[in-house]
Amino acid sequence: MSSSIATTRFSFLDRSRTREGHDGPQALRDTVTLAATAEALGYHRFWVSEHHSVPGVAGSAPTVLAAAVAAATSTIRVGTGGVMLPNHQPFVVAEQFGVLASLFPGRIDMGLGRSVGFTDGIRRALGRDRQDADAFAGQLAELLGWLDGTQQAHPQVHARPAEGLRVPPYVLATGEGAAVAAAAGLPLVVGDLRGREKLMRAVDVYRGGFRPSAWGREPYVMVSGTVAVAGTEEEARRLLVPEAWSMAYSRTHGSFPPLVSAERIETLAMTEKERRLFENGLEGHLAGTEDRVRAGLEQVIEETGADEVLVTTSTYDREALVDSMRRLARIAGLG
């Protein structure tokens, strides 16, 4: 194992993807089960995501799901990747994380993103519009103020039981968001690994503009992306097939569907555009045998100086996913 991999943390983000024949409630239960697996394998943290009105994603309430994950585990850090702050009042987000941190002290991470619902209908249902994402920096500052008791906008109002608790915040961002993380002195979570040049620009912006804060004295970079490890190159590629087809379908039909098996996808007749998008979706990930993925990880870590790798792999075959996680844990020397 290389020294760069040996000194890097490895964590897992599960988006609670639905699968053909397995509904949303089952996807959420699968997430909780997967968290216990990640803990047993020695991963550092397990995060859950926030998506609204997406047919292929069941995770719409990340703090609620994080509570279930934390209750089913005992040592792994648990958090959100992330709560989309423009969708919520910072005061309520502070209260929610205060409850989580009180119930599971020393184990809760507060990952925060700047996205808002991705269609006009969803944004209206949330009571938000596209421009709310532009207020992320102010929302972030307000949220941190509720935690440390410095907020002045609402005198005599306190976010209980959050005020005074140490709940580590992380910013999920690229581009402008990386600058927000730097100015706030917070750790940065950036992806994906396929857009290496864009990723590197965000990391450079972040490190160049980082200002030490009470939350962090030095920059901390977590790079995120798909990692698929298997016994052969072809087996690893098949792990990528369900998500690649789901993305291709969403871009040609306007709806993000549940995952279907690689076997079924391989029998589908695709249009030229679908085939092009599908093949593109298979490219650029860290996928292959253990030796191949090890070499790819060494390159990513050396190029980015990442402190941590957050794996986001989604696939239909859960046994193959667990096997991939197990192989990655072996590469990283976890446990």
C-alpha angles and dihedrals in degrees: 000000000000121000091241093057093041092057095045126091120230124208139167134232118195119195095196093240115195118230133207106273092016116085132210096273089052090050090056092049089049089054092055091048091049091052090058088051091051090051093050090050093052103251114162099228142002119211134187130206142228123235128155128211094351111143092210098048125064098183104100100138108046099177091052092048091045089057091055091047093049091048091053094049135048113196112020118095112249128204151130129283077208157340104200098230098199088063093060146044108259090224092060092045089053091051092050094051090044089058092047093048091047093052095042106027117199095009107078126099124191108214111184132193134190100221123117127202108306100228131050091243093053092046091052091049089052091047091242140109136208094268093062089081088066090065093059096112092055093044090051092050090049092050093051089048091057089054099048096034096243100114112120102179093089110035117207091013117118132185101230131227090005100066110103095011120122106233108166111232125212128187120222105206154127130200110350091013090059088058090051091053090049094049091049093048093236133140115268126227110196136172174227114035092210093067095056097163093050090046092052092049090054092048091049092050090049098048093042093053101035115136117193113242141174086271097052137006096194136027116274119195125196114185117204134201150112118302119181121181126182143151093268137023091246093052090051091049091052089057088062097047101083095052093042091054093045090054092046090050093049092053093051101036103029095237128096105222134202116271118269128196123279089236092060094044091054089061095051123110106228130196117239091259093047091050092050093050092044094052090046089053090059094055132091101019124123097256135146142061121343092263092051094047092045090056091046093050092050089054094047094048093047093047096047102029086227118187092199142014118220110200117209103178117161123186141149098241107073094187090055090047092053090047089053091050090049092051091047090051088054091050090050095045093238126164 
